[in-house]
Amino acid sequence: MPFFYMMLYQWFPKWKSYLVGIIIFSLFAAFVGETIFEWLGIYKLLKWKHIYSIPSYILLGIFVKVILQKLKTIETLSKGKG
């Protein structure tokens, strides 16, 4: 999953397109990815539905973008001072 968040960050630099990409990825991960992991015996649903995972995936994607933008800002500021 970190790979997909990384690719989304690179493919969609603007927030609006990034959010659309994250939502589509979240739907795919929740309904397709989790189903495949369940079928492989890696993931087991206990009182959980796939739709419950979607907000978590979206929030994680937003968190990733915010942190990376802050790191990018810090890098830019440090290059300007040196």
PDB file of N, CA, C and O in Angstrom:
ATOM      1  N   MET A   1       0.791  -1.206   0.000  1.00  0.00           N
ATOM      2  CA  MET A   1       0.000   0.000   0.000  1.00  0.00           C
ATOM      3  C   MET A   1       0.833   1.270   0.000  1.00  0.00           C
ATOM      4  O   MET A   1       0.438   2.247  -0.636  1.00  0.00           O
ATOM      5  N   PRO A   2       1.961   1.298   0.682  1.00  0.00           N
ATOM      6  CA  PRO A   2       2.758   2.530   0.622  1.00  0.00           C
ATOM      7  C   PRO A   2       3.143   2.892  -0.809  1.00  0.00           C
ATOM      8  O   PRO A   2       3.228   4.072  -1.153  1.00  0.00           O
ATOM      9  N   PHE A   3       3.374   1.891  -1.633  1.00  0.00           N
ATOM     10  CA  PHE A   3       3.717   2.143  -3.031  1.00  0.00           C
ATOM     11  C   PHE A   3       2.598   2.910  -3.732  1.00  0.00           C
ATOM     12  O   PHE A   3       2.869   3.857  -4.470  1.00  0.00           O
ATOM     13  N   PHE A   4       1.355   2.517  -3.512  1.00  0.00           N
ATOM     14  CA  PHE A   4       0.233   3.178  -4.179  1.00  0.00           C
ATOM     15  C   PHE A   4       0.045   4.609  -3.691  1.00  0.00           C
ATOM     16  O   PHE A   4      -0.277   5.497  -4.481  1.00  0.00           O
ATOM     17  N   TYR A   5       0.245   4.836  -2.396  1.00  0.00           N
ATOM     18  CA  TYR A   5       0.175   6.213  -1.891  1.00  0.00           C
ATOM     19  C   TYR A   5       1.284   7.062  -2.506  1.00  0.00           C
ATOM     20  O   TYR A   5       1.071   8.230  -2.828  1.00  0.00           O
ATOM     21  N   MET A   6       2.455   6.479  -2.668  1.00  0.00           N
ATOM     22  CA  MET A   6       3.574   7.196  -3.275  1.00  0.00           C
ATOM     23  C   MET A   6       3.253   7.551  -4.737  1.00  0.00           C
ATOM     24  O   MET A   6       3.511   8.668  -5.187  1.00  0.00           O
ATOM     25  N   MET A   7       2.697   6.597  -5.454  1.00  0.00           N
ATOM     26  CA  MET A   7       2.369   6.855  -6.860  1.00  0.00           C
ATOM     27  C   MET A   7       1.272   7.909  -6.988  1.00  0.00           C
ATOM     28  O   MET A   7       1.347   8.776  -7.858  1.00  0.00           O
ATOM     29  N   LEU A   8       0.267   7.843  -6.139  1.00  0.00           N
ATOM     30  CA  LEU A   8      -0.794   8.855  -6.173  1.00  0.00           C
ATOM     31  C   LEU A   8      -0.237  10.239  -5.887  1.00  0.00           C
ATOM     32  O   LEU A   8      -0.635  11.218  -6.519  1.00  0.00           O
ATOM     33  N   TYR A   9       0.683  10.320  -4.936  1.00  0.00           N
ATOM     34  CA  TYR A   9       1.297  11.605  -4.603  1.00  0.00           C
ATOM     35  C   TYR A   9       2.047  12.171  -5.812  1.00  0.00           C
ATOM     36  O   TYR A   9       2.007  13.377  -6.056  1.00  0.00           O
ATOM     37  N   GLN A  10       2.720  11.317  -6.560  1.00  0.00           N
ATOM     38  CA  GLN A  10       3.484  11.775  -7.719  1.00  0.00           C
ATOM     39  C   GLN A  10       2.587  12.085  -8.913  1.00  0.00           C
ATOM     40  O   GLN A  10       2.830  13.054  -9.631  1.00  0.00           O
ATOM     41  N   TRP A  11       1.566  11.283  -9.129  1.00  0.00           N
ATOM     42  CA  TRP A  11       0.691  11.478 -10.290  1.00  0.00           C
ATOM     43  C   TRP A  11      -0.254  12.659 -10.144  1.00  0.00           C
ATOM     44  O   TRP A  11      -0.609  13.296 -11.136  1.00  0.00           O
ATOM     45  N   PHE A  12      -0.668  12.958  -8.910  1.00  0.00           N
ATOM     46  CA  PHE A  12      -1.651  14.009  -8.681  1.00  0.00           C
ATOM     47  C   PHE A  12      -1.096  15.067  -7.727  1.00  0.00           C
ATOM     48  O   PHE A  12      -1.359  15.004  -6.526  1.00  0.00           O
ATOM     49  N   PRO A  13      -0.336  16.033  -8.237  1.00  0.00           N
ATOM     50  CA  PRO A  13       0.278  17.031  -7.359  1.00  0.00           C
ATOM     51  C   PRO A  13      -0.721  18.034  -6.754  1.00  0.00           C
ATOM     52  O   PRO A  13      -0.463  18.589  -5.687  1.00  0.00           O
ATOM     53  N   LYS A  14      -1.834  18.263  -7.416  1.00  0.00           N
ATOM     54  CA  LYS A  14      -2.831  19.211  -6.904  1.00  0.00           C
ATOM     55  C   LYS A  14      -3.803  18.479  -5.975  1.00  0.00           C
ATOM     56  O   LYS A  14      -4.111  17.304  -6.176  1.00  0.00           O
ATOM     57  N   TRP A  15      -4.281  19.203  -4.948  1.00  0.00           N
ATOM     58  CA  TRP A  15      -5.135  18.596  -3.932  1.00  0.00           C
ATOM     59  C   TRP A  15      -6.422  18.004  -4.503  1.00  0.00           C
ATOM     60  O   TRP A  15      -6.817  16.905  -4.117  1.00  0.00           O
ATOM     61  N   LYS A  16      -7.072  18.709  -5.406  1.00  0.00           N
ATOM     62  CA  LYS A  16      -8.364  18.247  -5.923  1.00  0.00           C
ATOM     63  C   LYS A  16      -8.215  16.909  -6.640  1.00  0.00           C
ATOM     64  O   LYS A  16      -8.970  15.972  -6.381  1.00  0.00           O
ATOM     65  N   SER A  17      -7.259  16.825  -7.525  1.00  0.00           N
ATOM     66  CA  SER A  17      -7.062  15.573  -8.261  1.00  0.00           C
ATOM     67  C   SER A  17      -6.542  14.475  -7.334  1.00  0.00           C
ATOM     68  O   SER A  17      -6.872  13.302  -7.509  1.00  0.00           O
ATOM     69  N   TYR A  18      -5.728  14.859  -6.345  1.00  0.00           N
ATOM     70  CA  TYR A  18      -5.215  13.885  -5.379  1.00  0.00           C
ATOM     71  C   TYR A  18      -6.362  13.270  -4.568  1.00  0.00           C
ATOM     72  O   TYR A  18      -6.390  12.058  -4.359  1.00  0.00           O
ATOM     73  N   LEU A  19      -7.297  14.093  -4.117  1.00  0.00           N
ATOM     74  CA  LEU A  19      -8.431  13.582  -3.347  1.00  0.00           C
ATOM     75  C   LEU A  19      -9.299  12.637  -4.169  1.00  0.00           C
ATOM     76  O   LEU A  19      -9.771  11.620  -3.661  1.00  0.00           O
ATOM     77  N   VAL A  20      -9.507  12.975  -5.437  1.00  0.00           N
ATOM     78  CA  VAL A  20     -10.264  12.073  -6.311  1.00  0.00           C
ATOM     79  C   VAL A  20      -9.521  10.746  -6.455  1.00  0.00           C
ATOM     80  O   VAL A  20     -10.130   9.679  -6.379  1.00  0.00           O
ATOM     81  N   GLY A  21      -8.210  10.816  -6.663  1.00  0.00           N
ATOM     82  CA  GLY A  21      -7.399   9.604  -6.775  1.00  0.00           C
ATOM     83  C   GLY A  21      -7.429   8.773  -5.506  1.00  0.00           C
ATOM     84  O   GLY A  21      -7.519   7.547  -5.568  1.00  0.00           O
ATOM     85  N   ILE A  22      -7.354   9.428  -4.355  1.00  0.00           N
ATOM     86  CA  ILE A  22      -7.386   8.724  -3.067  1.00  0.00           C
ATOM     87  C   ILE A  22      -8.734   8.044  -2.849  1.00  0.00           C
ATOM     88  O   ILE A  22      -8.793   6.923  -2.344  1.00  0.00           O
ATOM     89  N   ILE A  23      -9.798   8.712  -3.223  1.00  0.00           N
ATOM     90  CA  ILE A  23     -11.126   8.121  -3.062  1.00  0.00           C
ATOM     91  C   ILE A  23     -11.268   6.885  -3.940  1.00  0.00           C
ATOM     92  O   ILE A  23     -11.767   5.855  -3.488  1.00  0.00           O
ATOM     93  N   ILE A  24     -10.832   6.983  -5.190  1.00  0.00           N
ATOM     94  CA  ILE A  24     -10.893   5.829  -6.091  1.00  0.00           C
ATOM     95  C   ILE A  24     -10.005   4.702  -5.570  1.00  0.00           C
ATOM     96  O   ILE A  24     -10.409   3.540  -5.575  1.00  0.00           O
ATOM     97  N   PHE A  25      -8.809   5.038  -5.125  1.00  0.00           N
ATOM     98  CA  PHE A  25      -7.917   4.023  -4.560  1.00  0.00           C
ATOM     99  C   PHE A  25      -8.529   3.373  -3.321  1.00  0.00           C
ATOM    100  O   PHE A  25      -8.432   2.159  -3.143  1.00  0.00           O
ATOM    101  N   SER A  26      -9.160   4.179  -2.466  1.00  0.00           N
ATOM    102  CA  SER A  26      -9.769   3.658  -1.241  1.00  0.00           C
ATOM    103  C   SER A  26     -10.883   2.658  -1.556  1.00  0.00           C
ATOM    104  O   SER A  26     -10.988   1.606  -0.924  1.00  0.00           O
ATOM    105  N   LEU A  27     -11.698   2.999  -2.527  1.00  0.00           N
ATOM    106  CA  LEU A  27     -12.759   2.077  -2.949  1.00  0.00           C
ATOM    107  C   LEU A  27     -12.165   0.780  -3.484  1.00  0.00           C
ATOM    108  O   LEU A  27     -12.629  -0.310  -3.148  1.00  0.00           O
ATOM    109  N   PHE A  28     -11.138   0.904  -4.315  1.00  0.00           N
ATOM    110  CA  PHE A  28     -10.486  -0.276  -4.885  1.00  0.00           C
ATOM    111  C   PHE A  28      -9.842  -1.124  -3.792  1.00  0.00           C
ATOM    112  O   PHE A  28     -10.003  -2.344  -3.774  1.00  0.00           O
ATOM    113  N   ALA A  29      -9.117  -0.483  -2.886  1.00  0.00           N
ATOM    114  CA  ALA A  29      -8.427  -1.211  -1.819  1.00  0.00           C
ATOM    115  C   ALA A  29      -9.424  -1.911  -0.893  1.00  0.00           C
ATOM    116  O   ALA A  29      -9.199  -3.048  -0.477  1.00  0.00           O
ATOM    117  N   ALA A  30     -10.519  -1.230  -0.576  1.00  0.00           N
ATOM    118  CA  ALA A  30     -11.489  -1.799   0.357  1.00  0.00           C
ATOM    119  C   ALA A  30     -12.250  -2.972  -0.252  1.00  0.00           C
ATOM    120  O   ALA A  30     -12.430  -4.001   0.398  1.00  0.00           O
ATOM    121  N   PHE A  31     -12.691  -2.821  -1.484  1.00  0.00           N
ATOM    122  CA  PHE A  31     -13.551  -3.853  -2.052  1.00  0.00           C
ATOM    123  C   PHE A  31     -12.801  -4.909  -2.862  1.00  0.00           C
ATOM    124  O   PHE A  31     -13.208  -6.070  -2.876  1.00  0.00           O
ATOM    125  N   VAL A  32     -11.731  -4.537  -3.526  1.00  0.00           N
ATOM    126  CA  VAL A  32     -10.979  -5.507  -4.329  1.00  0.00           C
ATOM    127  C   VAL A  32      -9.794  -6.052  -3.544  1.00  0.00           C
ATOM    128  O   VAL A  32      -9.635  -7.266  -3.413  1.00  0.00           O
ATOM    129  N   GLY A  33      -8.962  -5.152  -3.021  1.00  0.00           N
ATOM    130  CA  GLY A  33      -7.760  -5.582  -2.304  1.00  0.00           C
ATOM    131  C   GLY A  33      -8.064  -6.423  -1.078  1.00  0.00           C
ATOM    132  O   GLY A  33      -7.475  -7.487  -0.889  1.00  0.00           O
ATOM    133  N   GLU A  34      -8.970  -5.958  -0.254  1.00  0.00           N
ATOM    134  CA  GLU A  34      -9.314  -6.710   0.948  1.00  0.00           C
ATOM    135  C   GLU A  34      -9.981  -8.049   0.609  1.00  0.00           C
ATOM    136  O   GLU A  34      -9.775  -9.040   1.310  1.00  0.00           O
ATOM    137  N   THR A  35     -10.774  -8.076  -0.459  1.00  0.00           N
ATOM    138  CA  THR A  35     -11.402  -9.326  -0.886  1.00  0.00           C
ATOM    139  C   THR A  35     -10.354 -10.333  -1.336  1.00  0.00           C
ATOM    140  O   THR A  35     -10.451 -11.519  -1.021  1.00  0.00           O
ATOM    141  N   ILE A  36      -9.361  -9.865  -2.066  1.00  0.00           N
ATOM    142  CA  ILE A  36      -8.279 -10.756  -2.500  1.00  0.00           C
ATOM    143  C   ILE A  36      -7.500 -11.271  -1.296  1.00  0.00           C
ATOM    144  O   ILE A  36      -7.206 -12.464  -1.217  1.00  0.00           O
ATOM    145  N   PHE A  37      -7.163 -10.390  -0.358  1.00  0.00           N
ATOM    146  CA  PHE A  37      -6.438 -10.816   0.850  1.00  0.00           C
ATOM    147  C   PHE A  37      -7.272 -11.793   1.678  1.00  0.00           C
ATOM    148  O   PHE A  37      -6.734 -12.724   2.279  1.00  0.00           O
ATOM    149  N   GLU A  38      -8.578 -11.577   1.705  1.00  0.00           N
ATOM    150  CA  GLU A  38      -9.456 -12.492   2.419  1.00  0.00           C
ATOM    151  C   GLU A  38      -9.467 -13.862   1.733  1.00  0.00           C
ATOM    152  O   GLU A  38      -9.411 -14.895   2.400  1.00  0.00           O
ATOM    153  N   TRP A  39      -9.539 -13.863   0.429  1.00  0.00           N
ATOM    154  CA  TRP A  39      -9.533 -15.098  -0.356  1.00  0.00           C
ATOM    155  C   TRP A  39      -8.225 -15.866  -0.174  1.00  0.00           C
ATOM    156  O   TRP A  39      -8.222 -17.097  -0.136  1.00  0.00           O
ATOM    157  N   LEU A  40      -7.110 -15.132  -0.062  1.00  0.00           N
ATOM    158  CA  LEU A  40      -5.808 -15.761   0.138  1.00  0.00           C
ATOM    159  C   LEU A  40      -5.586 -16.225   1.579  1.00  0.00           C
ATOM    160  O   LEU A  40      -4.609 -16.920   1.859  1.00  0.00           O
ATOM    161  N   GLY A  41      -6.470 -15.852   2.482  1.00  0.00           N
ATOM    162  CA  GLY A  41      -6.345 -16.246   3.881  1.00  0.00           C
ATOM    163  C   GLY A  41      -5.435 -15.336   4.687  1.00  0.00           C
ATOM    164  O   GLY A  41      -5.051 -15.679   5.805  1.00  0.00           O
ATOM    165  N   ILE A  42      -5.084 -14.177   4.134  1.00  0.00           N
ATOM    166  CA  ILE A  42      -4.219 -13.212   4.814  1.00  0.00           C
ATOM    167  C   ILE A  42      -5.044 -12.303   5.725  1.00  0.00           C
ATOM    168  O   ILE A  42      -4.549 -11.826   6.746  1.00  0.00           O
ATOM    169  N   TYR A  43      -6.279 -12.070   5.358  1.00  0.00           N
ATOM    170  CA  TYR A  43      -7.142 -11.093   6.022  1.00  0.00           C
ATOM    171  C   TYR A  43      -8.459 -11.781   6.358  1.00  0.00           C
ATOM    172  O   TYR A  43      -9.012 -12.494   5.521  1.00  0.00           O
ATOM    173  N   LYS A  44      -8.957 -11.582   7.545  1.00  0.00           N
ATOM    174  CA  LYS A  44     -10.226 -12.180   7.938  1.00  0.00           C
ATOM    175  C   LYS A  44     -11.118 -11.108   8.555  1.00  0.00           C
ATOM    176  O   LYS A  44     -10.706 -10.380   9.458  1.00  0.00           O
ATOM    177  N   LEU A  45     -12.337 -11.029   8.053  1.00  0.00           N
ATOM    178  CA  LEU A  45     -13.289 -10.049   8.559  1.00  0.00           C
ATOM    179  C   LEU A  45     -13.968 -10.588   9.819  1.00  0.00           C
ATOM    180  O   LEU A  45     -14.581 -11.655   9.799  1.00  0.00           O
ATOM    181  N   LEU A  46     -13.849  -9.845  10.897  1.00  0.00           N
ATOM    182  CA  LEU A  46     -14.540 -10.166  12.140  1.00  0.00           C
ATOM    183  C   LEU A  46     -15.369  -8.951  12.532  1.00  0.00           C
ATOM    184  O   LEU A  46     -14.821  -7.947  12.986  1.00  0.00           O
ATOM    185  N   LYS A  47     -16.672  -9.033  12.362  1.00  0.00           N
ATOM    186  CA  LYS A  47     -17.568  -7.913  12.670  1.00  0.00           C
ATOM    187  C   LYS A  47     -17.131  -6.632  11.947  1.00  0.00           C
ATOM    188  O   LYS A  47     -17.213  -5.539  12.507  1.00  0.00           O
ATOM    189  N   TRP A  48     -16.686  -6.771  10.751  1.00  0.00           N
ATOM    190  CA  TRP A  48     -16.177  -5.651   9.968  1.00  0.00           C
ATOM    191  C   TRP A  48     -16.708  -5.773   8.554  1.00  0.00           C
ATOM    192  O   TRP A  48     -16.875  -6.880   8.041  1.00  0.00           O
ATOM    193  N   LYS A  49     -16.972  -4.655   7.931  1.00  0.00           N
ATOM    194  CA  LYS A  49     -17.396  -4.648   6.532  1.00  0.00           C
ATOM    195  C   LYS A  49     -16.379  -3.838   5.748  1.00  0.00           C
ATOM    196  O   LYS A  49     -15.744  -2.926   6.278  1.00  0.00           O
ATOM    197  N   HIS A  50     -16.239  -4.181   4.492  1.00  0.00           N
ATOM    198  CA  HIS A  50     -15.245  -3.511   3.655  1.00  0.00           C
ATOM    199  C   HIS A  50     -15.457  -1.996   3.615  1.00  0.00           C
ATOM    200  O   HIS A  50     -14.492  -1.233   3.563  1.00  0.00           O
ATOM    201  N   ILE A  51     -16.695  -1.571   3.637  1.00  0.00           N
ATOM    202  CA  ILE A  51     -16.986  -0.139   3.547  1.00  0.00           C
ATOM    203  C   ILE A  51     -16.436   0.636   4.742  1.00  0.00           C
ATOM    204  O   ILE A  51     -16.188   1.837   4.632  1.00  0.00           O
ATOM    205  N   TYR A  52     -16.242  -0.031   5.881  1.00  0.00           N
ATOM    206  CA  TYR A  52     -15.682   0.637   7.060  1.00  0.00           C
ATOM    207  C   TYR A  52     -14.230   1.065   6.842  1.00  0.00           C
ATOM    208  O   TYR A  52     -13.754   1.987   7.504  1.00  0.00           O
ATOM    209  N   SER A  53     -13.533   0.416   5.935  1.00  0.00           N
ATOM    210  CA  SER A  53     -12.117   0.709   5.698  1.00  0.00           C
ATOM    211  C   SER A  53     -11.898   1.970   4.856  1.00  0.00           C
ATOM    212  O   SER A  53     -10.828   2.575   4.907  1.00  0.00           O
ATOM    213  N   ILE A  54     -12.895   2.356   4.096  1.00  0.00           N
ATOM    214  CA  ILE A  54     -12.730   3.472   3.153  1.00  0.00           C
ATOM    215  C   ILE A  54     -12.310   4.768   3.849  1.00  0.00           C
ATOM    216  O   ILE A  54     -11.342   5.384   3.402  1.00  0.00           O
ATOM    217  N   PRO A  55     -12.976   5.220   4.915  1.00  0.00           N
ATOM    218  CA  PRO A  55     -12.515   6.461   5.564  1.00  0.00           C
ATOM    219  C   PRO A  55     -11.071   6.369   6.075  1.00  0.00           C
ATOM    220  O   PRO A  55     -10.329   7.350   6.031  1.00  0.00           O
ATOM    221  N   SER A  56     -10.683   5.194   6.555  1.00  0.00           N
ATOM    222  CA  SER A  56      -9.311   5.029   7.051  1.00  0.00           C
ATOM    223  C   SER A  56      -8.301   5.213   5.931  1.00  0.00           C
ATOM    224  O   SER A  56      -7.286   5.887   6.105  1.00  0.00           O
ATOM    225  N   TYR A  57      -8.581   4.612   4.779  1.00  0.00           N
ATOM    226  CA  TYR A  57      -7.673   4.750   3.638  1.00  0.00           C
ATOM    227  C   TYR A  57      -7.608   6.207   3.160  1.00  0.00           C
ATOM    228  O   TYR A  57      -6.536   6.695   2.801  1.00  0.00           O
ATOM    229  N   ILE A  58      -8.734   6.888   3.158  1.00  0.00           N
ATOM    230  CA  ILE A  58      -8.760   8.292   2.731  1.00  0.00           C
ATOM    231  C   ILE A  58      -7.971   9.157   3.710  1.00  0.00           C
ATOM    232  O   ILE A  58      -7.141   9.967   3.299  1.00  0.00           O
ATOM    233  N   LEU A  59      -8.230   8.983   5.002  1.00  0.00           N
ATOM    234  CA  LEU A  59      -7.506   9.767   6.008  1.00  0.00           C
ATOM    235  C   LEU A  59      -6.006   9.493   5.972  1.00  0.00           C
ATOM    236  O   LEU A  59      -5.204  10.411   6.142  1.00  0.00           O
ATOM    237  N   LEU A  60      -5.629   8.253   5.754  1.00  0.00           N
ATOM    238  CA  LEU A  60      -4.210   7.918   5.641  1.00  0.00           C
ATOM    239  C   LEU A  60      -3.584   8.628   4.443  1.00  0.00           C
ATOM    240  O   LEU A  60      -2.469   9.141   4.539  1.00  0.00           O
ATOM    241  N   GLY A  61      -4.292   8.659   3.323  1.00  0.00           N
ATOM    242  CA  GLY A  61      -3.793   9.355   2.137  1.00  0.00           C
ATOM    243  C   GLY A  61      -3.633  10.851   2.365  1.00  0.00           C
ATOM    244  O   GLY A  61      -2.651  11.447   1.923  1.00  0.00           O
ATOM    245  N   ILE A  62      -4.589  11.457   3.050  1.00  0.00           N
ATOM    246  CA  ILE A  62      -4.501  12.886   3.364  1.00  0.00           C
ATOM    247  C   ILE A  62      -3.325  13.134   4.303  1.00  0.00           C
ATOM    248  O   ILE A  62      -2.567  14.084   4.112  1.00  0.00           O
ATOM    249  N   PHE A  63      -3.172  12.289   5.308  1.00  0.00           N
ATOM    250  CA  PHE A  63      -2.058  12.401   6.249  1.00  0.00           C
ATOM    251  C   PHE A  63      -0.721  12.316   5.509  1.00  0.00           C
ATOM    252  O   PHE A  63       0.190  13.099   5.781  1.00  0.00           O
ATOM    253  N   VAL A  64      -0.604  11.382   4.590  1.00  0.00           N
ATOM    254  CA  VAL A  64       0.629  11.215   3.810  1.00  0.00           C
ATOM    255  C   VAL A  64       0.946  12.497   3.044  1.00  0.00           C
ATOM    256  O   VAL A  64       2.080  12.974   3.076  1.00  0.00           O
ATOM    257  N   LYS A  65      -0.053  13.058   2.355  1.00  0.00           N
ATOM    258  CA  LYS A  65       0.189  14.266   1.556  1.00  0.00           C
ATOM    259  C   LYS A  65       0.566  15.452   2.438  1.00  0.00           C
ATOM    260  O   LYS A  65       1.470  16.211   2.087  1.00  0.00           O
ATOM    261  N   VAL A  66      -0.105  15.628   3.573  1.00  0.00           N
ATOM    262  CA  VAL A  66       0.202  16.745   4.474  1.00  0.00           C
ATOM    263  C   VAL A  66       1.632  16.634   4.990  1.00  0.00           C
ATOM    264  O   VAL A  66       2.373  17.618   4.983  1.00  0.00           O
ATOM    265  N   ILE A  67       2.023  15.446   5.434  1.00  0.00           N
ATOM    266  CA  ILE A  67       3.384  15.251   5.960  1.00  0.00           C
ATOM    267  C   ILE A  67       4.418  15.498   4.867  1.00  0.00           C
ATOM    268  O   ILE A  67       5.423  16.167   5.107  1.00  0.00           O
ATOM    269  N   LEU A  68       4.185  14.969   3.680  1.00  0.00           N
ATOM    270  CA  LEU A  68       5.153  15.162   2.598  1.00  0.00           C
ATOM    271  C   LEU A  68       5.261  16.627   2.188  1.00  0.00           C
ATOM    272  O   LEU A  68       6.351  17.099   1.865  1.00  0.00           O
ATOM    273  N   GLN A  69       4.154  17.346   2.198  1.00  0.00           N
ATOM    274  CA  GLN A  69       4.210  18.771   1.874  1.00  0.00           C
ATOM    275  C   GLN A  69       4.970  19.551   2.943  1.00  0.00           C
ATOM    276  O   GLN A  69       5.719  20.473   2.619  1.00  0.00           O
ATOM    277  N   LYS A  70       4.788  19.195   4.204  1.00  0.00           N
ATOM    278  CA  LYS A  70       5.543  19.861   5.272  1.00  0.00           C
ATOM    279  C   LYS A  70       7.036  19.579   5.139  1.00  0.00           C
ATOM    280  O   LYS A  70       7.858  20.480   5.307  1.00  0.00           O
ATOM    281  N   LEU A  71       7.385  18.334   4.840  1.00  0.00           N
ATOM    282  CA  LEU A  71       8.794  17.991   4.636  1.00  0.00           C
ATOM    283  C   LEU A  71       9.380  18.733   3.437  1.00  0.00           C
ATOM    284  O   LEU A  71      10.528  19.175   3.468  1.00  0.00           O
ATOM    285  N   LYS A  72       8.584  18.863   2.389  1.00  0.00           N
ATOM    286  CA  LYS A  72       9.033  19.597   1.199  1.00  0.00           C
ATOM    287  C   LYS A  72       9.264  21.068   1.527  1.00  0.00           C
ATOM    288  O   LYS A  72      10.227  21.665   1.046  1.00  0.00           O
ATOM    289  N   THR A  73       8.395  21.650   2.334  1.00  0.00           N
ATOM    290  CA  THR A  73       8.546  23.050   2.760  1.00  0.00           C
ATOM    291  C   THR A  73       9.816  23.220   3.592  1.00  0.00           C
ATOM    292  O   THR A  73      10.577  24.166   3.388  1.00  0.00           O
ATOM    293  N   ILE A  74      10.037  22.302   4.526  1.00  0.00           N
ATOM    294  CA  ILE A  74      11.247  22.358   5.366  1.00  0.00           C
ATOM    295  C   ILE A  74      12.492  22.248   4.497  1.00  0.00           C
ATOM    296  O   ILE A  74      13.468  22.964   4.719  1.00  0.00           O
ATOM    297  N   GLU A  75      12.466  21.356   3.506  1.00  0.00           N
ATOM    298  CA  GLU A  75      13.620  21.185   2.612  1.00  0.00           C
ATOM    299  C   GLU A  75      13.878  22.455   1.820  1.00  0.00           C
ATOM    300  O   GLU A  75      15.027  22.868   1.663  1.00  0.00           O
ATOM    301  N   THR A  76      12.814  23.078   1.320  1.00  0.00           N
ATOM    302  CA  THR A  76      12.956  24.311   0.549  1.00  0.00           C
ATOM    303  C   THR A  76      13.523  25.424   1.404  1.00  0.00           C
ATOM    304  O   THR A  76      14.389  26.172   0.951  1.00  0.00           O
ATOM    305  N   LEU A  77      13.046  25.545   2.641  1.00  0.00           N
ATOM    306  CA  LEU A  77      13.561  26.581   3.552  1.00  0.00           C
ATOM    307  C   LEU A  77      15.035  26.350   3.910  1.00  0.00           C
ATOM    308  O   LEU A  77      15.817  27.297   3.997  1.00  0.00           O
ATOM    309  N   SER A  78      15.398  25.087   4.115  1.00  0.00           N
ATOM    310  CA  SER A  78      16.783  24.809   4.479  1.00  0.00           C
ATOM    311  C   SER A  78      17.732  25.037   3.307  1.00  0.00           C
ATOM    312  O   SER A  78      18.889  25.399   3.518  1.00  0.00           O
ATOM    313  N   LYS A  79      17.271  24.836   2.095  1.00  0.00           N
ATOM    314  CA  LYS A  79      18.107  25.103   0.921  1.00  0.00           C
ATOM    315  C   LYS A  79      18.307  26.600   0.732  1.00  0.00           C
ATOM    316  O   LYS A  79      19.361  27.042   0.274  1.00  0.00           O
ATOM    317  N   GLY A  80      17.285  27.378   1.088  1.00  0.00           N
ATOM    318  CA  GLY A  80      17.387  28.827   0.962  1.00  0.00           C
ATOM    319  C   GLY A  80      18.366  29.437   1.953  1.00  0.00           C
ATOM    320  O   GLY A  80      18.967  30.471   1.665  1.00  0.00           O
ATOM    321  N   LYS A  81      18.535  28.821   3.107  1.00  0.00           N
ATOM    322  CA  LYS A  81      19.436  29.346   4.138  1.00  0.00           C
ATOM    323  C   LYS A  81      20.875  28.951   3.873  1.00  0.00           C
ATOM    324  O   LYS A  81      21.804  29.659   4.261  1.00  0.00           O
ATOM    325  N   GLY A  82      21.058  27.813   3.208  1.00  0.00           N
ATOM    326  CA  GLY A  82      22.419  27.307   3.032  1.00  0.00           C
ATOM    327  C   GLY A  82      22.992  27.732   1.784  1.00  0.00           C
ATOM    328  O   GLY A  82      24.135  27.391   1.482  1.00  0.00           O
TER     329      GLY A  82
END
